[in-house]
């Protein structure tokens, strides 16, 4: 088995039985906010041909750094067999059909499927609303007596399943940030620096839990970080280490792997990793040039930026006001969705203001209304260029996390702690998605009241405490992800913290408390 990095989460997996192209991303994503790092616009002609002639296509989920609409429209044959994750909705299939793709191989969650003689795959699905109702997924490839796990940025809550197909040789996974918090938030610089450091530590801790549980022969850091070439966003790149950023590059995580006596593989686009009795990696350029990408990162990014500035200028010149009544469009679109989700609205429980340039809009969750903001109190605020709000409104973009917020081209403020239901709404802007978003919050409340979920699972002991087996936030297995840190209980899957004495969630007061008590001496 040979796996070649093609940038970010992109992999070309080649076996004698066939090749699988995973998450090809080449065009800048999220309004030109994100670029692949290291750059992948200089791949060899031979590799480009192998990519475009792949036997199968796998797109893990619909985020723009995995599902590259512009590239997919132009570079693959329309009848390439697509390995389709077993998501609870058909949204991904519909989206790919809109590209003109016609050939889909249906899979069942976690189950192995032979897609060619001697080539098996299994796709594991994560379908929580927090990842967007479209879901996320991880791919297991079994061929040549080797097993590759392509976890990308799928935060699967049951690690045992990914490792259940046999001993893993290569484990590709995300370790770096892929969110806008806390960089876009209005807060004291020292507090923002503290939050950035905490976020990085949580990201690394989560990734190491995955590494330890899957226990592969070699780990390949991937699926990030992006880099930011627009001069307005360039400060989000982590170069010296003291930036207000959550985007460390793979050298930092490789150092952690080394400290943990784990074999990590440094990779850039074009790096090939051959799996046999030994695991051998080969870079497409001399090792000294690879090292310079990371040791002289500022110069590398500045050259990359210079090459792409004309593209960025052209893109931004296309941001123009549209001839639409923005308030009316949002009211007609969103009020029916608010009415569909009374439980979700109650869990937000406050006004959310979107300042779209000169137009202040309030989403009144308690009363399920959208109207012009007229000075009413609010708990959350987003300040976004009107051009960008109009663009995603005209597109009827169903996931503003994907279409807008990941761009980091906005500022935000909130009165209290994180409230996931605000973002669950903004990720669920269709009737299909909102139906699932409402059902999930109802399910969570029922579980909290003792009406379902993993109620038969025995409590477990973590340190000096006995706790419930599953995290109230996302059902993560706390036997794998639970830790006591600085007197608080932490679920390292998403970094959520709980008071060890009361079980109260310290990350979001609206979250269900954790059942926790001191163990008997």
C-alpha positions as CSV (number, residue, x, y, z in Angstrom):
1,X,0.0,0.0,0.0
2,X,1.2,3.5,-0.9
3,X,-0.3,6.7,0.5
4,X,0.6,10.0,-0.9
5,X,-0.2,13.3,0.8
6,X,-1.9,15.8,-1.6
7,X,-2.4,18.5,1.0
8,X,-4.4,19.1,4.1
9,X,-6.7,16.0,4.5
10,X,-6.0,14.9,0.9
11,X,-4.6,11.5,0.4
12,X,-4.1,9.3,-2.7
13,X,-4.2,5.7,-1.5
14,X,-2.8,3.3,-4.1
15,X,-2.9,-0.5,-4.0
16,X,-2.6,-3.2,-6.7
17,X,-6.4,-3.6,-6.5
18,X,-7.2,0.1,-7.1
19,X,-6.7,3.6,-5.8
20,X,-8.8,5.9,-3.6
21,X,-8.7,9.6,-3.8
22,X,-9.6,11.2,-0.4
23,X,-10.7,14.8,0.2
24,X,-8.9,16.6,-2.6
25,X,-8.7,20.3,-1.7
26,X,-6.9,22.7,-4.0
27,X,-9.0,25.9,-4.4
28,X,-8.8,28.3,-1.4
29,X,-11.9,27.9,0.8
30,X,-14.2,30.0,3.0
31,X,-14.1,33.3,1.0
32,X,-10.4,32.9,0.4
33,X,-9.7,32.7,4.1
34,X,-8.1,29.2,4.1
35,X,-5.2,27.9,1.9
36,X,-3.6,24.5,2.1
37,X,-0.4,24.4,4.1
38,X,2.2,23.5,2.9
39,X,1.1,24.6,-0.6
40,X,-0.2,22.0,-3.0
41,X,-0.3,24.0,-6.2
42,X,3.0,22.7,-7.4
43,X,2.5,18.9,-7.5
44,X,4.2,17.0,-10.2
45,X,2.4,16.2,-13.5
46,X,2.7,12.5,-12.7
47,X,1.0,12.9,-9.3
48,X,-1.7,15.1,-10.8
49,X,-2.5,12.5,-13.4
50,X,-2.7,9.7,-10.8
51,X,-5.0,11.9,-8.8
52,X,-7.3,12.6,-11.7
53,X,-7.3,8.9,-12.8
54,X,-8.1,7.5,-9.3
55,X,-10.4,4.5,-9.2
56,X,-12.6,5.7,-6.3
57,X,-13.4,9.0,-4.7
58,X,-14.0,9.5,-0.9
59,X,-15.2,12.9,0.4
60,X,-15.4,12.7,4.2
61,X,-17.9,15.5,4.7
62,X,-19.1,18.7,3.1
63,X,-16.8,21.4,4.6
64,X,-15.0,23.4,1.9
65,X,-11.5,22.2,2.9
66,X,-12.7,18.6,2.1
67,X,-15.4,19.1,-0.5
68,X,-13.7,21.3,-3.1
69,X,-16.6,22.2,-5.3
70,X,-14.6,24.1,-7.9
71,X,-11.9,21.4,-8.3
72,X,-14.4,18.5,-8.3
73,X,-16.4,20.2,-11.1
74,X,-13.4,20.3,-13.4
75,X,-11.0,17.4,-12.7
76,X,-12.7,14.0,-12.3
77,X,-14.8,11.9,-14.6
78,X,-18.5,12.0,-13.7
79,X,-18.8,8.2,-13.4
80,X,-16.0,7.7,-10.8
81,X,-17.3,5.4,-8.1
82,X,-17.9,7.5,-4.9
83,X,-17.6,5.8,-1.5
84,X,-20.6,7.3,0.2
85,X,-20.7,7.5,4.0
86,X,-23.9,6.2,5.7
87,X,-25.1,9.6,6.9
88,X,-28.6,9.9,8.3
89,X,-29.6,12.3,5.5
90,X,-29.0,12.1,1.7
91,X,-27.6,15.6,1.6
92,X,-24.1,14.6,0.6
93,X,-25.3,12.4,-2.2
94,X,-27.6,15.2,-3.5
95,X,-24.7,17.6,-3.4
96,X,-22.4,15.3,-5.4
97,X,-25.2,14.6,-7.9
98,X,-25.3,18.4,-8.5
99,X,-21.7,18.1,-9.7
100,X,-23.0,15.5,-12.2
101,X,-21.5,12.5,-10.5
102,X,-23.5,9.4,-11.1
103,X,-21.9,6.4,-9.5
104,X,-22.3,5.9,-5.8
105,X,-21.3,2.9,-3.6
106,X,-23.5,2.9,-0.6
107,X,-21.8,1.8,2.7
108,X,-23.1,0.8,6.1
109,X,-21.7,2.6,9.1
110,X,-18.5,0.7,10.4
111,X,-19.1,-2.4,8.1
112,X,-16.4,-3.6,5.8
113,X,-17.1,-3.6,2.1
114,X,-15.0,-5.1,-0.6
115,X,-14.9,-2.5,-3.4
116,X,-12.5,-4.5,-5.6
117,X,-10.9,-7.9,-5.3
118,X,-8.4,-7.5,-2.5
119,X,-9.5,-4.0,-1.5
120,X,-11.8,-3.5,1.4
121,X,-13.0,-0.3,3.1
122,X,-15.1,0.7,6.1
123,X,-16.5,4.1,6.7
124,X,-17.3,5.2,10.2
125,X,-19.8,8.0,10.6
126,X,-20.1,10.8,13.1
127,X,-23.4,12.5,12.7
128,X,-23.8,14.9,15.7
129,X,-25.3,18.3,15.0
130,X,-22.1,19.8,16.4
131,X,-20.3,18.6,13.3
132,X,-23.1,19.8,11.1
133,X,-26.1,17.7,10.3
134,X,-24.4,16.6,7.1
135,X,-22.0,14.7,9.4
136,X,-18.4,13.7,9.3
137,X,-16.7,10.4,8.6
138,X,-13.5,8.4,8.8
139,X,-12.2,5.9,6.3
140,X,-10.5,2.5,7.0
141,X,-8.7,1.0,4.0
142,X,-7.6,-2.7,4.1
143,X,-5.3,-4.0,1.3
144,X,-1.9,-5.7,0.9
145,X,-2.0,-7.0,4.4
146,X,-2.0,-3.4,5.6
147,X,-4.6,-1.2,7.3
148,X,-4.8,2.6,6.9
149,X,-7.1,4.7,9.1
150,X,-7.9,8.1,7.5
151,X,-9.5,9.9,10.5
152,X,-9.0,13.4,9.0
153,X,-10.9,15.6,11.4
154,X,-13.7,13.2,12.4
155,X,-14.0,13.2,16.2
156,X,-15.5,9.7,16.5
157,X,-16.6,9.0,20.0
158,X,-16.1,5.2,19.8
159,X,-12.4,4.7,19.2
160,X,-12.6,0.9,19.6
161,X,-14.5,0.7,16.3
162,X,-11.8,2.3,14.3
163,X,-9.2,-0.1,15.6
164,X,-11.5,-3.2,15.4
165,X,-10.6,-4.0,11.8
166,X,-7.1,-5.2,12.8
167,X,-3.7,-3.7,13.7
168,X,-3.4,-0.3,12.1
169,X,-0.3,0.6,10.1
170,X,-0.9,4.2,9.2
171,X,-3.1,6.6,11.2
172,X,-3.8,10.0,9.5
173,X,-5.5,12.5,11.8
174,X,-6.1,16.1,12.6
175,X,-4.2,17.7,15.5
176,X,-4.5,21.4,14.8
177,X,-7.3,24.0,15.0
178,X,-10.3,24.2,12.6
179,X,-12.5,26.8,14.3
180,X,-12.7,30.6,14.6
181,X,-12.6,30.7,18.5
182,X,-11.2,32.6,20.2
183,X,-9.4,34.7,17.5
184,X,-12.5,36.6,16.3
185,X,-13.9,37.3,19.8
186,X,-13.8,40.6,21.5
187,X,-11.8,40.0,24.7
188,X,-8.8,41.2,26.6
189,X,-5.5,40.3,24.8
190,X,-4.1,38.4,27.7
191,X,-7.4,36.4,28.1
192,X,-7.4,35.7,24.4
193,X,-3.8,34.4,24.6
194,X,-4.8,32.2,27.5
195,X,-7.8,30.8,25.6
196,X,-5.6,30.2,22.5
197,X,-3.1,28.2,24.6
198,X,-5.9,26.2,26.2
199,X,-7.4,25.4,22.8
200,X,-4.1,24.2,21.4
201,X,-3.5,22.0,24.5
202,X,-7.0,20.6,24.2
203,X,-6.5,19.9,20.5
204,X,-3.2,18.1,21.2
205,X,-4.6,16.1,24.1
206,X,-7.6,15.0,22.0
207,X,-5.3,13.9,19.2
208,X,-3.1,12.0,21.5
209,X,-6.1,10.1,22.9
210,X,-6.9,9.0,19.3
211,X,-3.2,8.0,18.8
212,X,-3.1,6.0,22.0
213,X,-6.3,4.1,21.4
214,X,-5.7,3.3,17.7
215,X,-2.0,2.4,18.4
216,X,-0.8,2.5,14.8
217,X,2.7,1.7,13.7
218,X,3.0,5.3,12.4
219,X,1.0,8.5,12.8
220,X,0.6,11.0,10.0
221,X,-0.4,14.5,11.2
222,X,-2.8,15.9,8.6
223,X,-6.1,17.8,8.0
224,X,-4.5,21.1,9.0
225,X,-3.6,23.6,9.8
226,X,-4.7,25.9,7.0
227,X,-2.7,29.0,6.3
228,X,-3.9,32.5,5.9
229,X,-2.6,34.5,3.0
230,X,-5.0,37.5,2.9
231,X,-3.1,40.4,4.6
232,X,-6.2,40.9,6.7
233,X,-5.9,37.4,8.1
234,X,-2.1,36.8,8.0
235,X,-1.7,37.2,11.7
236,X,-3.7,34.0,12.3
237,X,-0.7,32.0,11.1
238,X,1.4,30.5,13.9
239,X,5.0,31.3,13.0
240,X,6.9,32.4,16.1
241,X,4.5,30.7,18.6
242,X,3.3,33.7,20.4
243,X,0.6,34.7,17.9
244,X,-3.1,34.8,18.9
245,X,-3.7,31.6,17.0
246,X,-4.8,28.0,17.5
247,X,-3.0,26.8,14.3
248,X,0.3,25.1,15.2
249,X,1.9,23.2,12.4
250,X,2.8,19.5,12.3
251,X,6.3,20.0,13.7
252,X,4.8,20.8,17.1
253,X,2.7,17.7,17.1
254,X,5.5,15.5,15.8
255,X,7.5,16.7,18.8
256,X,4.7,15.5,21.1
257,X,4.5,12.2,19.3
258,X,8.3,11.8,19.8
259,X,8.0,12.6,23.5
260,X,5.3,9.9,23.7
261,X,7.6,7.3,22.0
262,X,5.3,7.3,18.9
263,X,6.5,7.2,15.3
264,X,5.3,10.3,13.5
265,X,5.7,11.0,9.7
266,X,6.5,14.5,8.5
267,X,4.7,15.0,5.3
268,X,4.1,17.7,2.7
269,X,2.0,17.5,-0.5
270,X,3.7,14.9,-2.7
271,X,5.2,12.9,0.2
272,X,4.7,9.2,-0.4
273,X,4.5,6.6,2.4
274,X,5.1,3.0,1.5
275,X,3.7,0.4,3.9
276,X,5.5,-3.0,4.1
277,X,7.7,-4.7,6.6
278,X,9.0,-1.2,7.2
279,X,7.3,2.2,6.7
280,X,9.3,4.4,4.3
281,X,8.5,8.0,3.5
282,X,9.9,9.9,0.5
283,X,9.5,13.7,0.0
284,X,9.1,15.3,-3.5
285,X,11.9,17.8,-2.7
286,X,15.2,17.6,-0.8
287,X,15.0,17.2,2.9
288,X,16.7,20.6,3.5
289,X,13.9,22.3,1.5
290,X,11.3,20.5,3.5
291,X,12.8,21.6,6.7
292,X,13.0,25.2,5.5
293,X,9.2,25.3,5.1
294,X,8.9,25.1,8.9
295,X,12.2,26.7,10.1
296,X,11.8,29.7,7.7
297,X,8.1,29.7,7.7
298,X,7.5,33.4,7.4
299,X,9.5,33.6,4.2
300,X,7.7,30.6,2.8
301,X,4.3,32.1,3.6
302,X,5.3,35.5,2.2
303,X,6.3,33.9,-1.1
304,X,3.1,31.8,-1.2
305,X,1.2,35.0,-0.4
306,X,2.9,36.9,-3.2
307,X,1.9,34.2,-5.7
308,X,-1.7,34.3,-4.7
309,X,-2.3,38.0,-4.0
310,X,-3.7,38.6,-7.6
311,X,-6.2,35.8,-7.1
312,X,-7.2,37.3,-3.7
313,X,-7.6,40.8,-5.1
314,X,-9.8,39.5,-7.9
315,X,-11.9,37.4,-5.5
316,X,-12.5,40.4,-3.1
317,X,-13.3,42.7,-6.0
318,X,-16.3,40.4,-6.7
319,X,-17.8,41.1,-3.3
320,X,-20.5,43.4,-4.3
321,X,-23.9,44.3,-2.7
322,X,-26.7,42.4,-4.2
323,X,-30.1,43.7,-5.1
324,X,-32.0,41.9,-2.3
325,X,-34.0,43.0,0.7
326,X,-31.7,41.2,3.2
327,X,-33.9,41.5,6.2
328,X,-36.9,40.2,4.4
329,X,-34.9,37.4,2.9
330,X,-33.6,36.3,6.3
331,X,-37.0,36.7,8.0
332,X,-38.8,34.6,5.4
333,X,-36.1,31.9,5.5
334,X,-35.4,31.7,9.2
335,X,-38.6,32.3,11.0
336,X,-40.2,29.1,9.8
337,X,-37.1,27.3,10.9
338,X,-37.2,28.9,14.4
339,X,-40.9,27.8,14.6
340,X,-39.8,24.2,13.9
341,X,-37.3,24.2,16.8
342,X,-39.0,25.4,20.0
343,X,-36.7,23.3,22.2
344,X,-33.5,24.6,20.5
345,X,-34.8,28.1,20.8
346,X,-35.4,27.7,24.5
347,X,-31.8,26.4,25.0
348,X,-30.4,29.6,23.3
349,X,-32.8,31.6,25.4
350,X,-31.5,35.0,24.3
351,X,-31.4,37.5,21.4
352,X,-28.6,37.0,18.8
353,X,-27.6,40.1,16.8
354,X,-26.1,40.0,13.4
355,X,-24.7,43.4,12.3
356,X,-24.6,43.0,8.5
357,X,-22.7,46.1,7.8
358,X,-25.1,48.9,8.3
359,X,-28.1,46.6,8.9
360,X,-28.6,45.4,12.5
361,X,-30.6,42.2,12.6
362,X,-31.8,40.4,15.7
363,X,-32.7,36.7,15.9
364,X,-35.2,36.7,18.8
365,X,-34.9,33.0,19.9
366,X,-37.4,33.3,22.8
367,X,-40.1,34.6,20.5
368,X,-39.0,32.9,17.3
369,X,-38.7,36.1,15.3
370,X,-36.3,37.8,13.0
371,X,-36.5,41.6,12.8
372,X,-34.4,44.8,12.6
373,X,-32.5,45.3,15.9
374,X,-33.8,48.3,17.7
375,X,-31.6,48.4,20.8
376,X,-33.0,45.3,22.6
377,X,-30.7,43.5,24.9
378,X,-28.8,40.5,23.4
379,X,-26.5,37.7,24.6
380,X,-24.6,37.2,21.4
381,X,-23.4,39.4,18.5
382,X,-21.7,38.9,15.1
383,X,-20.3,41.7,13.1
384,X,-20.0,40.6,9.4
385,X,-19.6,42.5,6.2
386,X,-23.0,42.9,4.5
387,X,-21.5,41.7,1.2
388,X,-20.7,38.3,2.8
389,X,-24.0,38.0,4.5
390,X,-25.8,38.7,1.3
391,X,-23.7,36.2,-0.6
392,X,-24.5,33.3,1.7
393,X,-28.2,34.4,1.9
394,X,-28.5,34.5,-1.9
395,X,-27.0,31.0,-2.0
396,X,-29.4,29.8,0.7
397,X,-26.3,28.3,2.4
398,X,-27.6,25.7,4.9
399,X,-24.5,25.7,7.1
400,X,-23.1,29.1,7.9
401,X,-20.2,27.5,9.9
402,X,-19.0,26.1,6.6
403,X,-20.0,28.8,4.2
404,X,-19.1,31.9,6.3
405,X,-17.8,31.5,9.9
406,X,-14.8,29.4,9.2
407,X,-13.5,32.2,7.0
408,X,-12.7,34.1,10.3
409,X,-13.8,37.3,8.4
410,X,-16.0,38.6,11.2
411,X,-15.8,39.6,14.9
412,X,-18.0,38.2,17.7
413,X,-19.0,38.9,21.2
414,X,-21.0,36.9,23.8
415,X,-22.2,37.9,27.2
416,X,-21.5,34.6,29.0
417,X,-20.1,31.2,28.2
418,X,-20.3,29.2,25.0
419,X,-23.8,28.1,23.9
420,X,-23.6,25.4,21.3
421,X,-27.3,25.8,20.3
422,X,-26.6,29.2,18.7
423,X,-24.2,27.5,16.3
424,X,-26.4,24.4,15.9
425,X,-29.0,26.8,14.5
426,X,-26.6,28.4,12.1
427,X,-25.5,25.0,10.9
428,X,-29.1,23.8,10.3
429,X,-30.6,26.3,7.9
430,X,-32.9,24.0,6.0
431,X,-36.0,22.1,7.1
432,X,-34.2,18.8,6.8
433,X,-31.3,20.0,9.0
434,X,-33.5,21.8,11.5
435,X,-35.7,18.8,12.0
436,X,-32.6,16.9,13.1
437,X,-31.2,19.7,15.2
438,X,-34.5,20.0,17.2
439,X,-34.7,16.2,17.6
440,X,-31.1,16.1,18.9
441,X,-31.7,18.7,21.6
442,X,-34.9,16.9,22.7
443,X,-33.0,13.6,22.8
444,X,-30.3,15.2,25.0
445,X,-32.8,16.6,27.4
446,X,-34.6,13.2,27.6
447,X,-31.2,11.5,28.4
448,X,-30.5,14.1,31.1
449,X,-33.9,13.3,32.6
450,X,-33.2,9.6,32.6
451,X,-35.3,8.8,29.6
452,X,-32.8,7.1,27.2
453,X,-29.2,6.9,26.0
454,X,-26.6,4.8,27.7
455,X,-28.5,4.5,30.9
456,X,-27.5,0.9,31.5
457,X,-23.7,1.5,31.3
458,X,-21.9,1.2,34.6
459,X,-20.1,4.2,36.1
460,X,-16.3,4.3,35.7
461,X,-13.5,5.6,37.9
462,X,-11.2,8.3,36.7
463,X,-8.6,9.2,39.3
464,X,-10.3,9.8,42.7
465,X,-13.7,10.2,41.1
466,X,-16.5,7.9,39.9
467,X,-18.3,9.3,36.9
468,X,-20.9,8.3,34.3
469,X,-19.5,6.5,31.3
470,X,-20.6,9.0,28.6
471,X,-20.0,12.8,28.4
472,X,-23.3,14.8,28.6
473,X,-22.1,17.0,25.8
474,X,-21.5,14.5,22.9
475,X,-21.7,11.0,24.4
476,X,-17.9,10.6,24.3
477,X,-16.6,7.6,26.1
478,X,-15.0,9.1,29.2
479,X,-13.0,6.0,29.9
480,X,-11.0,7.1,26.8
481,X,-11.4,10.9,27.1
482,X,-11.9,11.7,30.8
483,X,-9.2,13.4,32.8
484,X,-8.8,15.3,36.1
485,X,-7.0,18.6,35.3
486,X,-6.4,21.3,37.9
487,X,-9.3,20.2,40.1
488,X,-11.7,20.0,37.2
489,X,-13.1,17.0,35.2
490,X,-12.2,17.4,31.5
491,X,-13.6,15.5,28.5
492,X,-10.6,15.9,26.1
493,X,-12.6,15.0,23.0
494,X,-13.9,18.6,22.9
495,X,-12.2,20.1,25.9
496,X,-15.4,20.5,28.0
497,X,-14.9,21.0,31.7
498,X,-17.1,20.1,34.7
499,X,-16.9,20.9,38.4
500,X,-15.7,17.8,40.3
501,X,-17.9,18.6,43.3
502,X,-21.2,19.5,41.7
503,X,-20.9,18.1,38.1
504,X,-21.9,21.5,36.7
505,X,-20.6,22.2,33.2
506,X,-18.1,25.0,33.3
507,X,-17.8,25.3,29.6
508,X,-21.5,26.0,28.9
509,X,-24.0,26.5,31.8
510,X,-26.8,25.2,29.6
511,X,-25.2,21.8,29.3
512,X,-26.5,18.8,31.3
513,X,-24.4,18.3,34.5
514,X,-22.0,15.4,34.8
515,X,-22.8,12.7,37.3
516,X,-19.7,12.6,39.4
517,X,-18.7,11.7,43.0
518,X,-15.6,11.0,45.0
519,X,-14.7,7.3,45.1
520,X,-15.0,5.6,48.4
521,X,-11.6,5.2,50.2
